[in-house]
Amino acid sequence: MHLSSKFRALVAALICLVALAACSAQSGTPATSAASSPSAAGPWSYTDDTGATITLPAKPQRVVGFADQVLTLLSYGVQPVAVFGRVDVKSDPRFEGIDLSNIKILGNSYGEIDLEALAEVAPDLIVTGAYPSDREGTIDSTQPLYGLKDVEQQKKMEAIAPFAAIKVGGEGIKVIESGVNLALALGADQATVDAHKALFETASAKLSETAKASDLEVTAMYADADGIYLVKPDDEPQTQLFKSLGVNYTSVNPGGAYYWDIFSWENAAKMMTGDIILLSNEGFQVADLKKQATFAKHPALVAGQVYPNPYIAMNYSAQAKAMDTMVGYLTTAKEVS
């Protein structure tokens, strides 16, 4: 079955993703001192995670971006002028408490972006993600950046402003650091970043302590009419990060296909080992799972240990909150498998 379109569409839903691999230690770093010094006047240059170098007459003031990356910039105090998302931005729970009155919404569905409205906000820079297509971290240049419909649309947007992409793959901490580097280059305050990092480190320590004392197995998955898509924990940044802290994820086939283990409903019983199910908030939900004869008796489903698994932005504060949530699951759920 050809999965490329579904692969791209599901990526952000399932704790996010689409093929991942380690980010280069040098990726996402300012290419010049002007990029690393927010107050510096004159030319601004930045090399993003795809290896592209963006050079502008001055540091970008008007930034537009895909919701996932905009959330990261906002967390560090970088205010965008516009955003486009894969779901309705105003009802996206990740934006709860964020004042959107001065942020123009350019699109609320994957790939559907109002190009006229984009031109009207006159951005200096467009920020989005780039998902590798394999574990080696390959970025397929024949495919559009994440959040965009196709290459033609990307070219039209590039005629308005250049892109800076954050690679969403490989080690979770490197994805977070890449977002930090771009935020600092766009004027984020180092003290704000440091404060968020401290919260992250505290949450990391707590999750590590809890996970190492727990025997529970966590299954991260997406489901639809075709079957179950089981996240490969080493291939997706957030699961890789949490696994590195001791969380025990279901991993039926560590090698093999990249990012997903895919099971038809007829074969769903093959992955019925988790004590906790983290279910994408897109696709099938609990009521739908209960209707599947081969899955309805999953011990975690029967025990009511199925929890929502939205894509969490890869920044220090968002991940700290996600870690606290995982601690809650691991301390309240029971072993059922």
C-alpha positions as a LaTeX table, in Angstrom:
\begin{tabular}{lrrr}
\hline
Residue & $x$ (\AA) & $y$ (\AA) & $z$ (\AA) \\
\hline
Met1 & 0.00 & 0.00 & 0.00 \\
His2 & 1.34 & 3.40 & $-0.96$ \\
Leu3 & 1.50 & 5.44 & 2.26 \\
Ser4 & 3.28 & 8.65 & 1.32 \\
Ser5 & 0.24 & 10.92 & 1.49 \\
Lys6 & $-1.08$ & 9.31 & 4.66 \\
Phe7 & 2.41 & 9.38 & 6.13 \\
Arg8 & 2.57 & 13.16 & 5.71 \\
Ala9 & $-0.99$ & 13.69 & 6.93 \\
Leu10 & $-0.60$ & 11.63 & 10.09 \\
Val11 & 2.79 & 12.92 & 11.12 \\
Ala12 & 1.75 & 15.70 & 13.45 \\
Ala13 & $-1.25$ & 13.82 & 14.76 \\
Leu14 & 0.63 & 10.89 & 16.31 \\
Ile15 & 2.85 & 12.69 & 18.70 \\
Cys16 & 3.94 & 13.89 & 15.34 \\
Leu17 & 5.85 & 12.57 & 12.59 \\
Val18 & 7.00 & 11.30 & 9.38 \\
Ala19 & 10.33 & 9.69 & 9.26 \\
Leu20 & 13.05 & 10.85 & 11.48 \\
Ala21 & 16.75 & 10.93 & 11.93 \\
Ala22 & 19.34 & 12.74 & 13.90 \\
Cys23 & 19.70 & 16.44 & 13.32 \\
Ser24 & 23.20 & 17.59 & 12.55 \\
Ala25 & 24.98 & 19.06 & 15.52 \\
Gln26 & 25.49 & 22.19 & 13.46 \\
Ser27 & 21.98 & 22.41 & 11.99 \\
Gly28 & 19.80 & 25.37 & 12.88 \\
Thr29 & 22.69 & 27.53 & 13.98 \\
Pro30 & 23.18 & 31.15 & 13.05 \\
Ala31 & 25.45 & 31.49 & 10.03 \\
Thr32 & 26.81 & 34.83 & 11.16 \\
Ser33 & 27.19 & 36.80 & 14.36 \\
Ala34 & 24.29 & 38.99 & 13.25 \\
Ala35 & 21.98 & 35.98 & 13.56 \\
Ser36 & 23.13 & 35.15 & 17.06 \\
Ser37 & 22.98 & 38.71 & 18.32 \\
Pro38 & 19.33 & 39.87 & 18.19 \\
Ser39 & 20.26 & 43.53 & 18.61 \\
Ala40 & 22.85 & 43.51 & 15.86 \\
Ala41 & 22.10 & 45.89 & 13.01 \\
Gly42 & 22.80 & 45.09 & 9.40 \\
Pro43 & 22.59 & 41.83 & 7.44 \\
Trp44 & 21.01 & 38.77 & 9.04 \\
Ser45 & 22.01 & 35.28 & 7.98 \\
Tyr46 & 20.82 & 31.90 & 9.20 \\
Thr47 & 21.46 & 28.34 & 8.07 \\
Asp48 & 18.43 & 26.15 & 8.69 \\
Asp49 & 18.18 & 22.40 & 9.23 \\
Thr50 & 17.92 & 21.62 & 5.53 \\
Gly51 & 21.28 & 23.31 & 4.93 \\
Ala52 & 19.71 & 26.35 & 3.26 \\
Thr53 & 21.19 & 29.71 & 4.21 \\
Ile54 & 18.79 & 32.64 & 4.44 \\
Thr55 & 20.37 & 36.06 & 4.12 \\
Leu56 & 18.33 & 39.21 & 4.67 \\
Pro57 & 19.19 & 42.93 & 4.96 \\
Ala58 & 18.18 & 42.87 & 8.62 \\
Lys59 & 16.86 & 40.53 & 11.29 \\
Pro60 & 13.31 & 39.42 & 10.34 \\
Gln61 & 10.63 & 41.38 & 12.14 \\
Arg62 & 7.55 & 39.94 & 10.47 \\
Val63 & 7.55 & 36.16 & 10.88 \\
Val64 & 4.88 & 33.78 & 9.62 \\
Gly65 & 4.82 & 30.09 & 10.37 \\
Phe66 & 3.17 & 26.70 & 10.60 \\
Ala67 & 1.37 & 26.23 & 13.93 \\
Asp68 & 3.84 & 23.70 & 15.35 \\
Gln69 & 6.82 & 26.00 & 14.90 \\
Val70 & 4.88 & 29.17 & 15.77 \\
Leu71 & 4.04 & 27.64 & 19.15 \\
Thr72 & 7.74 & 27.16 & 19.78 \\
Leu73 & 8.60 & 30.73 & 18.81 \\
Leu74 & 5.77 & 32.09 & 20.96 \\
Ser75 & 6.99 & 30.07 & 23.94 \\
Tyr76 & 10.27 & 31.99 & 23.83 \\
Gly77 & 8.65 & 35.38 & 23.26 \\
Val78 & 8.98 & 35.72 & 19.48 \\
Gln79 & 5.69 & 37.20 & 18.23 \\
Pro80 & 4.62 & 36.09 & 14.71 \\
Val81 & 2.34 & 38.16 & 12.50 \\
Ala82 & 0.51 & 35.18 & 11.00 \\
Val83 & 0.04 & 31.43 & 11.32 \\
Phe84 & $-1.29$ & 28.53 & 9.26 \\
Gly85 & $-2.24$ & 25.17 & 10.75 \\
Arg86 & $-3.39$ & 21.68 & 9.96 \\
Val87 & $-6.48$ & 22.10 & 12.15 \\
Asp88 & $-8.55$ & 25.13 & 13.21 \\
Val89 & $-6.03$ & 27.33 & 14.99 \\
Lys90 & $-8.61$ & 29.03 & 17.22 \\
Ser91 & $-9.90$ & 25.70 & 18.53 \\
Asp92 & $-6.45$ & 24.09 & 18.72 \\
Pro93 & $-6.02$ & 23.45 & 22.48 \\
Arg94 & $-2.31$ & 24.16 & 22.17 \\
Phe95 & $-3.16$ & 27.83 & 21.55 \\
Glu96 & $-5.35$ & 28.08 & 24.64 \\
Gly97 & $-4.46$ & 31.21 & 26.56 \\
Ile98 & $-2.55$ & 32.75 & 23.64 \\
Asp99 & $-3.79$ & 36.09 & 22.35 \\
Leu100 & $-4.43$ & 35.60 & 18.64 \\
Ser101 & $-5.88$ & 39.06 & 18.05 \\
Asn102 & $-2.66$ & 40.29 & 16.43 \\
Ile103 & $-1.85$ & 37.04 & 14.64 \\
Lys104 & $-3.57$ & 36.59 & 11.29 \\
Ile105 & $-4.75$ & 33.05 & 10.58 \\
Leu106 & $-3.89$ & 32.10 & 7.00 \\
Gly107 & $-5.25$ & 28.56 & 6.99 \\
Asn108 & $-6.95$ & 25.99 & 9.21 \\
Ser109 & $-6.45$ & 22.85 & 7.17 \\
Tyr110 & $-3.29$ & 21.10 & 6.04 \\
Gly111 & $-1.95$ & 22.69 & 2.87 \\
Glu112 & $-4.78$ & 25.19 & 2.61 \\
Ile113 & $-3.03$ & 28.55 & 2.85 \\
Asp114 & $-4.44$ & 31.89 & 1.71 \\
Leu115 & $-1.58$ & 33.19 & $-0.43$ \\
Glu116 & $-3.18$ & 36.60 & $-0.95$ \\
Ala117 & $-3.49$ & 37.06 & 2.79 \\
Leu118 & 0.12 & 35.87 & 3.16 \\
Ala119 & 1.27 & 38.54 & 0.75 \\
Glu120 & $-0.77$ & 41.17 & 2.58 \\
Val121 & 0.99 & 40.54 & 5.90 \\
Ala122 & 4.30 & 41.08 & 4.08 \\
Pro123 & 6.42 & 38.55 & 5.98 \\
Asp124 & 10.19 & 38.70 & 6.17 \\
Leu125 & 10.44 & 34.98 & 6.93 \\
Ile126 & 8.26 & 31.85 & 6.87 \\
Val127 & 9.01 & 29.14 & 9.42 \\
Thr128 & 7.89 & 25.52 & 9.17 \\
Gly129 & 9.08 & 21.96 & 9.66 \\
Ala130 & 10.95 & 19.48 & 7.49 \\
Tyr131 & 10.41 & 15.77 & 8.07 \\
Pro132 & 13.06 & 13.29 & 7.00 \\
Ser133 & 12.05 & 10.32 & 4.88 \\
Asp134 & 14.33 & 7.79 & 6.57 \\
Arg135 & 16.39 & 7.10 & 9.67 \\
Glu136 & 19.43 & 8.68 & 8.05 \\
Gly137 & 17.65 & 12.03 & 8.17 \\
Thr138 & 17.25 & 12.47 & 4.42 \\
Ile139 & 15.18 & 15.48 & 3.41 \\
Asp140 & 13.48 & 14.81 & 0.07 \\
Ser141 & 13.88 & 18.08 & $-1.84$ \\
Thr142 & 11.29 & 16.95 & $-4.39$ \\
Gln143 & 8.62 & 17.14 & $-1.67$ \\
Pro144 & 7.22 & 20.32 & $-0.08$ \\
Leu145 & 8.08 & 21.38 & 3.44 \\
Tyr146 & 5.63 & 20.28 & 6.10 \\
Gly147 & 2.29 & 22.05 & 6.21 \\
Leu148 & 2.38 & 22.87 & 2.50 \\
Lys149 & 0.18 & 21.29 & $-0.15$ \\
Asp150 & 2.75 & 20.81 & $-2.88$ \\
Val151 & 5.97 & 22.13 & $-4.39$ \\
Glu152 & 4.08 & 24.60 & $-6.57$ \\
Gln153 & 2.51 & 26.18 & $-3.52$ \\
Gln154 & 5.90 & 26.33 & $-1.82$ \\
Lys155 & 7.42 & 28.15 & $-4.79$ \\
Lys156 & 4.62 & 30.73 & $-4.70$ \\
Met157 & 5.25 & 31.28 & $-1.01$ \\
Glu158 & 9.00 & 31.54 & $-1.54$ \\
Ala159 & 8.30 & 34.37 & $-3.97$ \\
Ile160 & 6.81 & 36.24 & $-1.01$ \\
Ala161 & 9.40 & 35.39 & 1.65 \\
Pro162 & 12.14 & 32.81 & 2.29 \\
Phe163 & 11.61 & 29.69 & 4.40 \\
Ala164 & 13.54 & 28.57 & 7.47 \\
Ala165 & 12.83 & 24.93 & 8.31 \\
Ile166 & 13.32 & 23.02 & 11.54 \\
Lys167 & 14.02 & 19.32 & 11.02 \\
Val168 & 11.55 & 17.31 & 13.07 \\
Gly169 & 13.38 & 14.04 & 13.34 \\
Gly170 & 15.97 & 12.09 & 15.25 \\
Glu171 & 16.81 & 12.92 & 18.84 \\
Gly172 & 14.07 & 14.92 & 20.50 \\
Ile173 & 16.50 & 17.14 & 22.37 \\
Lys174 & 18.13 & 18.19 & 19.11 \\
Val175 & 14.76 & 19.20 & 17.66 \\
Ile176 & 14.14 & 21.30 & 20.75 \\
Glu177 & 17.59 & 22.88 & 20.50 \\
Ser178 & 17.05 & 23.70 & 16.84 \\
Gly179 & 13.90 & 25.62 & 17.77 \\
Val180 & 15.85 & 27.45 & 20.46 \\
Asn181 & 18.56 & 28.44 & 18.00 \\
Leu182 & 16.06 & 29.90 & 15.56 \\
Ala183 & 14.14 & 31.70 & 18.30 \\
Leu184 & 17.34 & 33.29 & 19.61 \\
Ala185 & 18.32 & 34.33 & 16.11 \\
Leu186 & 14.92 & 36.02 & 15.80 \\
Gly187 & 15.37 & 37.96 & 19.03 \\
Ala188 & 14.27 & 35.68 & 21.86 \\
Asp189 & 15.65 & 36.57 & 25.29 \\
Gln190 & 18.28 & 34.14 & 26.55 \\
Ala191 & 16.97 & 34.48 & 30.10 \\
Thr192 & 13.53 & 33.29 & 28.96 \\
Val193 & 15.07 & 30.30 & 27.22 \\
Asp194 & 17.15 & 29.48 & 30.30 \\
Ala195 & 14.07 & 29.63 & 32.56 \\
His196 & 12.15 & 27.26 & 30.28 \\
Lys197 & 15.12 & 24.92 & 30.08 \\
Ala198 & 15.26 & 24.75 & 33.88 \\
Leu199 & 11.59 & 23.69 & 33.99 \\
Phe200 & 12.32 & 21.10 & 31.31 \\
Glu201 & 15.26 & 19.68 & 33.24 \\
Thr202 & 13.20 & 19.42 & 36.42 \\
Ala203 & 10.39 & 17.64 & 34.55 \\
Ser204 & 12.90 & 15.36 & 32.83 \\
Ala205 & 14.36 & 14.28 & 36.16 \\
Lys206 & 10.90 & 13.55 & 37.56 \\
Leu207 & 9.85 & 11.55 & 34.50 \\
Ser208 & 13.09 & 9.58 & 34.56 \\
Glu209 & 12.62 & 8.74 & 38.24 \\
Thr210 & 9.00 & 7.69 & 37.68 \\
Ala211 & 9.61 & 5.73 & 34.49 \\
Lys212 & 12.49 & 3.73 & 35.93 \\
Ala213 & 10.29 & 2.71 & 38.87 \\
Ser214 & 7.41 & 1.67 & 36.61 \\
Asp215 & 6.82 & $-1.62$ & 34.80 \\
Leu216 & 4.09 & $-0.16$ & 32.59 \\
Glu217 & 4.32 & $-0.35$ & 28.81 \\
Val218 & 3.06 & 2.57 & 26.73 \\
Thr219 & 1.61 & 2.13 & 23.24 \\
Ala220 & 1.63 & 5.28 & 21.08 \\
Met221 & $-0.67$ & 4.87 & 18.08 \\
Tyr222 & $-3.02$ & 6.28 & 15.49 \\
Ala223 & $-6.00$ & 4.35 & 14.12 \\
Asp224 & $-8.43$ & 4.72 & 11.25 \\
Ala225 & $-10.59$ & 2.54 & 9.01 \\
Asp226 & $-7.49$ & 0.91 & 7.51 \\
Gly227 & $-6.03$ & $-0.24$ & 10.82 \\
Ile228 & $-3.45$ & 0.69 & 13.44 \\
Tyr229 & $-0.34$ & 2.80 & 12.96 \\
Leu230 & 2.07 & 2.09 & 15.78 \\
Val231 & 4.78 & 4.70 & 16.35 \\
Lys232 & 8.36 & 3.49 & 16.20 \\
Pro233 & 9.64 & 5.08 & 19.44 \\
Asp234 & 13.20 & 5.55 & 18.17 \\
Asp235 & 12.00 & 7.31 & 15.02 \\
Glu236 & 9.75 & 10.01 & 16.48 \\
Pro237 & 11.36 & 12.87 & 18.44 \\
Gln238 & 9.08 & 13.02 & 21.45 \\
Thr239 & 8.89 & 9.27 & 21.99 \\
Gln240 & 12.66 & 9.07 & 21.48 \\
Leu241 & 13.12 & 11.74 & 24.14 \\
Phe242 & 10.78 & 10.05 & 26.62 \\
Lys243 & 12.28 & 6.63 & 25.89 \\
Ser244 & 15.73 & 8.04 & 26.63 \\
Leu245 & 14.35 & 8.97 & 30.06 \\
Gly246 & 13.14 & 5.44 & 30.71 \\
Val247 & 9.58 & 5.27 & 29.35 \\
Asn248 & 8.90 & 1.76 & 28.04 \\
Tyr249 & 7.16 & 2.03 & 24.68 \\
Thr250 & 5.65 & $-0.80$ & 22.67 \\
Ser251 & 8.15 & $-1.67$ & 19.96 \\
Val252 & 6.99 & $-4.69$ & 17.98 \\
Asn253 & 9.55 & $-4.39$ & 15.22 \\
Pro254 & 12.40 & $-1.97$ & 16.03 \\
Gly255 & 13.87 & $-2.33$ & 12.54 \\
Gly256 & 11.90 & $-2.58$ & 9.35 \\
Ala257 & 9.80 & 0.21 & 7.94 \\
Tyr258 & 10.55 & 3.72 & 9.06 \\
Tyr259 & 8.45 & 5.44 & 11.72 \\
Trp260 & 5.38 & 3.16 & 11.65 \\
Asp261 & 4.53 & $-0.44$ & 12.28 \\
Ile262 & 1.25 & $-0.83$ & 10.42 \\
Phe263 & $-1.39$ & $-3.45$ & 11.23 \\
Ser264 & $-4.69$ & $-4.14$ & 9.52 \\
Trp265 & $-7.60$ & $-4.66$ & 11.88 \\
Glu266 & $-7.35$ & $-8.37$ & 11.14 \\
Asn267 & $-3.83$ & $-8.34$ & 12.62 \\
Ala268 & $-4.42$ & $-5.80$ & 15.39 \\
Ala269 & $-3.96$ & $-8.38$ & 18.15 \\
Lys270 & $-0.25$ & $-8.56$ & 17.30 \\
Met271 & 0.42 & $-5.32$ & 19.14 \\
Met272 & $-1.87$ & $-5.82$ & 22.15 \\
Thr273 & 0.88 & $-5.55$ & 24.76 \\
Gly274 & 0.65 & $-2.03$ & 26.20 \\
Asp275 & $-0.75$ & $-1.17$ & 29.63 \\
Ile276 & $-1.41$ & 2.39 & 28.47 \\
Ile277 & $-2.57$ & 3.53 & 25.03 \\
Leu278 & $-1.68$ & 7.03 & 23.89 \\
Leu279 & $-4.19$ & 7.60 & 21.09 \\
Ser280 & $-3.87$ & 10.32 & 18.49 \\
Asn281 & $-6.63$ & 12.88 & 18.86 \\
Glu282 & $-7.24$ & 12.54 & 15.14 \\
Gly283 & $-8.63$ & 9.44 & 13.51 \\
Phe284 & $-10.46$ & 6.76 & 15.50 \\
Gln285 & $-11.23$ & 7.46 & 19.14 \\
Val286 & $-12.19$ & 5.14 & 22.01 \\
Ala287 & $-15.74$ & 4.51 & 20.79 \\
Asp288 & $-14.39$ & 3.53 & 17.38 \\
Leu289 & $-11.79$ & 1.18 & 18.87 \\
Lys290 & $-14.48$ & $-0.59$ & 20.86 \\
Lys291 & $-16.31$ & $-1.38$ & 17.61 \\
Gln292 & $-13.34$ & $-3.28$ & 16.22 \\
Ala293 & $-13.77$ & $-6.96$ & 17.02 \\
Thr294 & $-10.04$ & $-7.64$ & 16.97 \\
Phe295 & $-9.25$ & $-4.73$ & 19.28 \\
Ala296 & $-12.24$ & $-4.33$ & 21.58 \\
Lys297 & $-10.72$ & $-6.65$ & 24.17 \\
His298 & $-7.37$ & $-4.87$ & 24.35 \\
Pro299 & $-6.59$ & $-4.87$ & 28.12 \\
Ala300 & $-5.77$ & $-1.15$ & 28.21 \\
Leu301 & $-8.98$ & $-0.33$ & 26.37 \\
Val302 & $-11.04$ & $-2.48$ & 28.73 \\
Ala303 & $-9.31$ & $-0.91$ & 31.74 \\
Gly304 & $-10.02$ & 2.61 & 30.51 \\
Gln305 & $-6.33$ & 3.40 & 30.21 \\
Val306 & $-6.55$ & 5.15 & 26.84 \\
Tyr307 & $-5.35$ & 8.74 & 26.90 \\
Pro308 & $-5.29$ & 11.49 & 24.25 \\
Asn309 & $-2.04$ & 11.90 & 22.40 \\
Pro310 & $-1.99$ & 15.24 & 20.57 \\
Tyr311 & 1.12 & 16.48 & 18.84 \\
Ile312 & 3.07 & 18.47 & 21.42 \\
Ala313 & 5.26 & 21.31 & 20.18 \\
Met314 & 8.96 & 20.57 & 20.50 \\
Asn315 & 9.98 & 23.30 & 22.91 \\
Tyr316 & 11.14 & 23.23 & 26.52 \\
Ser317 & 7.93 & 24.36 & 28.21 \\
Ala318 & 5.54 & 22.24 & 26.12 \\
Gln319 & 7.64 & 19.15 & 26.61 \\
Ala320 & 7.95 & 19.81 & 30.34 \\
Lys321 & 4.16 & 19.81 & 30.60 \\
Ala322 & 3.95 & 16.65 & 28.49 \\
Met323 & 6.45 & 14.98 & 30.82 \\
Asp324 & 4.37 & 15.93 & 33.85 \\
Thr325 & 1.33 & 14.43 & 32.12 \\
Met326 & 3.21 & 11.21 & 31.42 \\
Val327 & 4.26 & 11.03 & 35.08 \\
Gly328 & 0.56 & 11.19 & 35.95 \\
Tyr329 & $-0.26$ & 8.31 & 33.61 \\
Leu330 & 2.55 & 6.15 & 34.93 \\
Thr331 & 1.61 & 6.72 & 38.55 \\
Thr332 & $-2.15$ & 6.17 & 38.21 \\
Ala333 & $-2.46$ & 3.43 & 35.56 \\
Lys334 & $-2.30$ & $-0.25$ & 36.44 \\
Glu335 & $-0.44$ & $-3.11$ & 34.80 \\
Val336 & $-2.93$ & $-4.99$ & 32.61 \\
Ser337 & $-0.93$ & $-6.69$ & 29.87 \\
\hline
\end{tabular}
